[in-house]
C-alpha cells in the first residue's frame, strides 16, 4: 500500500519520534510505514488521519 505519511509528517513539522509518541507507537513503526514495509492497522490509520485532519484515503492509497 502506498502512503503519504512522510509528506504529512514533514508538512506539520513533526519528527518521526514526535509522530510516534502522538500515535502511541515506536519510531521504528513510523519508519516502517513511511518506507512502505508495514501496513498499519485500521485503528492506527484512523489515528493518523485524525491527527492530520484528513481522510484515510489522503494518506493511504491501495494498489491492487
Protein Blocks (a to p, Z undefined) as FASTA:
>chain_A
ZZfklmmmmmnopafklmmmmnopafklmmmmmnopaccdfklmmmmmmmnopafklmpc
cdZZ
